[in-house]
Amino acid sequence: MRLLVSTAILALALPLAAQAQEERPFPKIVVSGKGEAAVAPDMAIVNLAVLREAETARAALDDNNEAMADVIAAMKEAGIAERDLQTAGLSISPRYVYPQNNDGSEQPRIVAYQVTNNLTIRIRDIDKVGEILDQSVTLGVNQGGSISFVNDDPSAATAEARRKAVEDAMGRAQILAEAAGVTLGDVVEMSERTAPPPMPMQERAMMRMSAADSGGAVPVETGENNYVVHVDVTFAIGGNDTPE
């Protein structure tokens, strides 16, 4: 009977011991690395808008359609492909005049209707950005103006940033291992955190321009886009003694 009890206790103890061994933390070094790659943009994404106002919605829409048709035609003549022109929104809204007093004797009244048509343009010849902005204002664009300088294919820059991030992480881990007097082992785990893409530059000056103000191409500076990648890497300590 005593032998049976001892055998049962041993049978229960073995899984518990194995579980404890599995849960026991192994020696490791955890570091983060950062990599950056800067590259000049090769494409601009511009958002333009035409706003027209008239006494009726119909008249405002007709005026807007005419102006936007001229803008789109000019964009195509400038070499912008149809796939790079996209209507981004159309809105029709009344404009109210509100009474001076608040006694409720008068109600707000509609004095006009405003129609806004938004157009997103991808400009692949980046040297034409200023010229296209200036021409669009001459043709009737009077709102919008946000510009995003981007890269059509950022994969090469992102790959370079990844390599630099891993190199940075490995260098940090090696320094920590040498300082602690231990041997850096294999990579146990690695994960990536990519930073948000470059933010668009807001070309606010164009919004204040009118056809009469146009005196030449809008001055534009493209700068560089900076792509950033972060990696988190876990190394084992002690040669190749990685956890089973």
KETI-350984 format. One record per atom (N, C-alpha, C): residue in one letter; x, y, z. Coordinates in steps of 0.001 Angstrom, whole numbers, plus 500000, padded with zeros to 6 digits. Each point is the difference from the previous one (the first is absolute). Layout:
residues N
AXYZ ...
***
This chain:
residues 244
M500839498795500000 M499161501205500000 M500870501250500000 R501072500001500842 R500894501137500066 R500689500209498652 L500315498911499304 L500649500088498705 L499074500654498971 L498718499666500065 L499034500571499071 L499857501506500220 V499990500432501274 V499880501417500324 V501225500766499504 S501176499427500221 S501235500659499562 S500032500135498485 T499533498939499321 T499971500046498531 T499044501073499510 A498862500134500665 A499021501024499607 A500550501399500214 I500670500198501128 I500579501318500280 I501058500338498968 L500820499015499635 L501040500227499001 L499391500330498641 A498898499328499672 A499339500252498720 A499434501416499934 L499525500490501126 L499499501376500044 L501132501017500003 A501098499672500616 A501103500938500144 A500737500228498695 L500099498963499171 L500746500132498754 L499413501054499058 P498671500005499730 P499442501073499150 P500171501381500596 L499856500092501343 L500160501297500641 L501423500509499859 A500974499081500133 A501398500391499859 A500293500437498564 A499430499263499043 A500202500359498593 A499383501356499691 Q498806500240500563 Q499333501289499777 Q500798501139500616 A500540499772501185 A500799501031500661 A501245500311499195 Q500588498947499393 Q501183500210499200 Q499685500808498745 E498814499703499399 E499604500734498810 E499717501461500315 E499401500287501179 E499636501360500354 E501179500804500521 R501087499332500354 R501171500703500535 R500596500895498914 P500132501297500257 P500525500899498977 P501441499653499637 F500292500075498709 F501351499696499547 F500786501306499897 P501324499934500119 P500827501209499892 P499869500615498610 K499729501287499958 K499790500645498699 K500358501474500073 I500177500574498836 I500217501436499839 I498955500507499011 V499258501022500398 V498954500569499152 V500389501435499663 V500082500304498723 V500392501340499568 V499058500492498904 S500040501306499793 S499270500622498891 S501004500690499088 G499730499931498706 G500866500651499028 G499197500931499113 K500659501021499488 K499336500985499143 K500798500185498730 G499293500028498873 G500642500248498723 G499261501064499224 E500733500870499300 E499400501069499216 E500610500025498603 A499196500380499033 A500472500180498630 A499276501192499391 A500763500943499487 A499428501204499391 A500127499901498490 V498951500412499319 V499988499952498537 V499159501156499475 A500412500555498880 A499250501099499403 A498677499487499444 P498898500731500175 P498706499564499456 P500009500042498480 D499182499143499397 D499908499989498545 D498568500217499502 M499087500323500930 M498614500242499604 M499339500922501021 A499085500827499517 A499237500888500881 A498522499669499878 I499315499985501139 I498548499812500023 I499391501315500472 V499215500618499131 V499452501331500267 V498487499922500060 N499412500679500966 N498543500092500091 N499574501427499710 L499197500168498952 L499513501314499601 L498478500028500066 A499429501174500143 A498542500109500082 A499530501269499307 V498854499874499358 V499332501144499382 V498722500279500788 L499844501208500496 L498793500420500709 L499315501083499189 R498708499804499761 R499205501004499305 R498722500268500796 E499566501251499958 E498800500410500735 E499044500713499057 A498691499706500151 A498976500650499186 A498694500024500786 E499010500681499453 E498720500123500699 E499256498672500066 T500220499141499022 T499364498681500010 T501060498921499955 A499627498810500482 A500931498880499969 A500337499617498568 R499026500096499123 R500211499648498605 R501057500896499361 A499865501296500224 A500951500950499419 A501396499799500574 A500081499745501314 A501306499779500631 A500658498733499452 L499197498954499814 L500541498749499469 L500464500171498563 D499230500712499193 D500388500216498612 D501316500768499910 D500131501058500798 D501247500778500011 D501173499131500434 N499751499176501019 N501064499140500517 N500418498969498957 N499010499386499350 N500298498998498980 N500862500570498886 E499682501202499583 E500753500633498916 E501450500240500403 A500179500529501224 A501359500287500463 A500804498719500193 M499388498980500614 M500732498760500242 M500318499284498690 A499101500076499026 A500278499393498690 A501227500642499363 D500144501319500141 D501178500688499468 D501268499542500721 V499905499824501327 V501159499555500775 V500424498595499567 I499046499094499883 I500319498616499626 I500606499956498597 A499435500767499071 A500540500037498638 A501440500505500001 A500263501017500807 A501359500549500071 A500968498996500603 M499534499244500992 M500863498987500611 M500393498934498976 K499057499592499178 K500287498991498976 K500955500551498949 E499819501266499640 E500904500621499040 E501414500116500563 A500092500112501324 A501310500093500649 A500668498636500148 G499327498944499560 G500602498677500044 G499539499128501145 I498997500447500755 I499483499188501107 I499068498934499415 A500274498738500295 A499184498901499484 A498660499951500727 E499009499407499339 E498666499894500607 E500037499228501311 R500846498979500093 R500080499204501234 R500537500810501173 D500612501142499704 D500553500847501060 D499100501173500352 L498786500002499446 L499000501024500336 L498808499317500663 Q499630500464501173 Q498900499357500729 Q499184501044500750 T498689499973499761 T499108500878500755 T499956499522501455 A500317500897500910 A500102499627501412 A498778500403500808 G499056500721499397 G498807500383500752 G499251501135499318 L498697499998500175 L499141501065499474 L498988500360501078 S499904501281500304 S499052500434501030 S499183501178499500 I498705500006500367 I499073501092499694 I499375500438501317 S500143501248500353 S499486500449501295 S499461501424499899 P498937500285500739 P499448501364500000 P500828500910500899 R500006501283499663 R500630500998500863 R498900500853500600 Y499996500080501329 Y498926500685500723 Y500443501384500465 V499032500870500122 V500166501267500716 V499140499915501249 Y500611500263501160 Y499291499857501274 Y499536501365500507 P498850500061500626 P499462501278500500 P500881500586501095 Q499956501320500098 Q500806500691500996 Q499467499771501412 N498663499901500138 N499427499813501338 N499754498506500233 N499807499665501243 N499776498610500381 N498620499779500614 D499037500873499622 D498678499867500617 D499121498982499273 G500506499396498945 G499246498970499300 G499016500538498981 S499960501308499822 S499046500577499046 S500442499785498551 E501286499808499796 E500525499756498657 E500733498662499967 Q499914499338498861 Q500694498736499803 Q501197500198499057 P501013499187500155 P501106500084499041 P499481499770498584 R500556500714499043 R499538499840498632 R501180499668499086 I499722499216498979 I501018499604499035 I500208501140499003 V501245500406499843 V500306501085499070 V500779499500498783 A500581498796500113 A500760499468498869 A500273498517500236 Y500492499352498954 Y500420498605500101 Y501461499894499578 Q500730499171500729 Q501416499785499705 Q500214498562499543 V500747499844498933 V500354498673499482 V501517499886499982 T500506498940500602 T501445499754500044 T500298498644499381 N500931499972499064 N500432498769499344 N501488499817500262 N500376498872500607 N501391499726500354 N500617499031499006 L501228500291499600 L500727499168499042 L501369499649500561 T500308498703500024 T501321499533500420 T500823499666498762 I501215500534499955 I500868499836498831 I501323499379500441 R500412498951499305 R501342499443500196 R500904500544498893 I501002500751500382 I500919500618499053 I501299499206500028 R500246499228498946 R501170499129499965 R501252500723499506 D499823501077499262 D501130500858499634 D500068501102501044 I500801499772501001 I499979500869501180 I500456501418499687 D500723500184498889 D500453501341499632 D498843500880499533 K498847499408499707 K498864500755499505 K499034500440501101 V500303499691501247 V499045500272501088 V499655501482500083 G501001500858500059 G499740501434500120 G499223500547498826 E500356499569498801 E499301500453498796 E498542499573500002 I499740498760500413 I498627499493500015 I499169500721501060 L500585500274501153 L499282500740501033 L499611501388499498 D500935500668499372 D499724501345499504 D498918499976498926 Q500091499053499088 Q499016499923498921 Q498607499671500522 S499933499126501008 S498696499618500538 S499295501185500651 V500765500859500667 V499389501189500615 V499507500961498919 T500766500129498946 T499583500854498891 T498686499516499395 L499788498707499981 L498803499421499385 L498803499957500950 G500193500348501263 G498845500084500888 G500102499272501322 V501083499280500251 V500151499347501302 V500166501074501070 N499220499915501052 N500073501014501055 N499914499404501408 Q500164498693500113 Q500070499357501315 Q500944498816499914 G500298499425501176 G500875498823500045 G501451500407500038 G500848499174499417 G501411500323499939 G500906499111500819 S499494498910500585 S500892499113500746 S500871499228499028 I501298499872500324 I500953499298499145 I500700498918500815 S500015498796499454 S500774498913500592 S501103499625499030 F501250500171500407 F501119499557499187 F500344498577500431 V499801499061499097 V500116498586500338 V500941499314499019 N500195498708500246 N500757499147499090 N499073498943499439 D500001499877498695 D499122499035499355 D500280498587500489 D501268499661500198 D500384498682500509 D501061500175501085 P499585500071501276 P500953500221501090 P500646498714500525 S499818498878499308 S500460498712500540 S501518499959500189 A500767500603499060 A501458499976500130 A500447500786501238 A499397501175500221 A500358500807501169 A499595499298501288 T498833499361500009 T499547499286501197 T500903498805500287 A500440499290498948 A500905498859500195 A501327500455500593 E500509501144499516 E501239500533500565 E499819500360501472 A498854500602500340 A499729500348501398 A499919498736500864 R499415498923499461 R499927498735500753 R501395499458500299 R500857499983498965 R501355499486500217 R500725500807501063 K499864501320499927 K500660500844500994 K499437499765501397 A498689499757500095 A499389499754501312 A500525498709500612 V500126498936499195 V500516498730500511 V501477500141500391 E500778500690499160 E501407500230500335 E500130500780501305 D499133500991500185 D500018500800501227 D499675499127501212 A498991499150499861 A499618499123501107 A501119499017500341 M500631499410498988 M501082499040500248 M501200500680500652 G500292501236499560 G501098500729500617 G499721500311501463 R498783500394500310 R499641500282501388 R500106498737500862 A499485498883499462 A500036498743500755 A501428499546500253 Q500888500152499015 Q501392499583500166 Q500684500820501081 I499738501305500017 I500592500856501039 I499519499576501385 L498700499723500126 L499456499565501293 L500611498677500435 A500150499077499061 A500572498698500341 A501454500144500448 E500786500799499279 E501397500209500378 E500114500667501363 A499119500989500254 A500042500689501292 A499641499066501143 A499100499043499733 A499577499066501036 A500908498777500087 G500955499865499100 G500911498873500027 G499356498690499592 V499030500069499109 V499320498784499537 V500138499905498488 T499613498851499485 T500057499764498560 T498617500198499395 L499962500721498906 L498731500247499327 L499618498780499176 G498791499489500224 G499536498812499308 G499183500307498770 D499165499036499623 D499185500137498804 D498847500984500211 V499468500456498889 V498782500809500048 V498825499075500309 V499270500309501052 V498852499188500413 V498703500560499423 E499908501310499955 E498759500634499543 E500318501368499421 M499238500366498956 M500200501312499387 M498652500520499487 S499739501275500232 S498777500621499502 S500319501393499495 E499137500499499107 E500227501287499354 E498901500981500342 R500380501266500165 R499050501088500175 R500360501095498998 T499152500177499002 T500268500989498957 T499365501327500368 A500770501053499867 A499489501337500301 A499012500435498925 P499098500935500326 P499049500504498995 P500737500611498817 P499382499980498818 P500636500611498825 P500131501502500175 P500819500620499170 P500167501462500093 P498673500725499906 M499854501048500805 M498761500765500025 M499963500998498846 P498779500313499496 P499898500952498893 P500303501421500442 M500558500760499082 M500241501420500238 M498783500777499529 Q499527500908500828 Q498826500793499641 Q500438501272499288 E499629500124498741 E500326501193499217 E498875501020500180 R500004500666501165 R498908500912500331 R500001501258499140 A501147500415499520 A500052501247499243 A499109499938498775 M499904498839499356 M499206499888498788 M498532500254500265 M499523499702501200 M498597500178500326 M499612501480499992 R500971500882500165 R499702501431500063 R500168500681498643 M500407499209499017 M500238500580498690 M498733500063499173 S499992500882499061 S498924500072499008 S500653500122498631 A499190499930498961 A500561500100498658 A500749501310499809 A499502501059500596 A500638501309499837 A501333500067500719 D500191499151501061 D501232500049500781 D501126499220499339 S499657499147499027 S500987499091499445 S501091500766499272 G501255499778500408 G501105500673499361 G501083499043499585 G499729498729499897 G501009499012499632 G499785498725500764 A500871499028499741 A499886498701500647 A500140500146501509 V499204499236500731 V500067500013501462 V501329499386500436 P500809500687500819 P501267499425500452 P499746498798500911 V500652498890499699 V499785498752500743 V501352499373500310 E500188499561501240 E501204499274500402 E499596498581500393 T500608499003499382 T499584498613500223 T500689499336501192 G501238500422500312 G500697499411501141 G500247498506499831 E500021499259501114 E500199498557499995 E498963499321500877 N499708498760499680 N499146499178500852 N500875499090500841 N499705499934501274 N500785499188500917 N499177498796500448 Y500457498808499665 Y499303498769500371 Y500714499384501207 V499216499689501027 V500545499519501277 V499410498636500337 V500867499090500424 V499572498669500434 V500624499709501363 H499197499474500920 H500478499553501313 H499866498475500076 V500989499347500608 V499911498559500212 V500263499687501470 D499305499015500521 D500237499471501342 D500564498595499846 V501191499767500560 V500691498726499808 V500354499397501357 T499723498712500133 T500359499253501211 T501116499021499651 F501117500077500737 F501144499105499818 F500109499078501215 A500387498772499757 A500346499101501103 A501396500358500501 I500276499673501240 I501317500207500593 I500688498637500154 G501261499938499571 G500763498769500208 G500118499159498763 G500682500503498988 G500232499206498793 G498692499720499280 N499750498718499762 N498789499580499280 N498962499405500922 D500054500364501271 D499069499413500970 D498648500694499915 T499325499817498882 T498656500543499858 T498998499089500657 P498846500511500444 P499032499153500677 P499413498981499051 E499792498767500530 E499400498933499205 E498504500229499832 
***
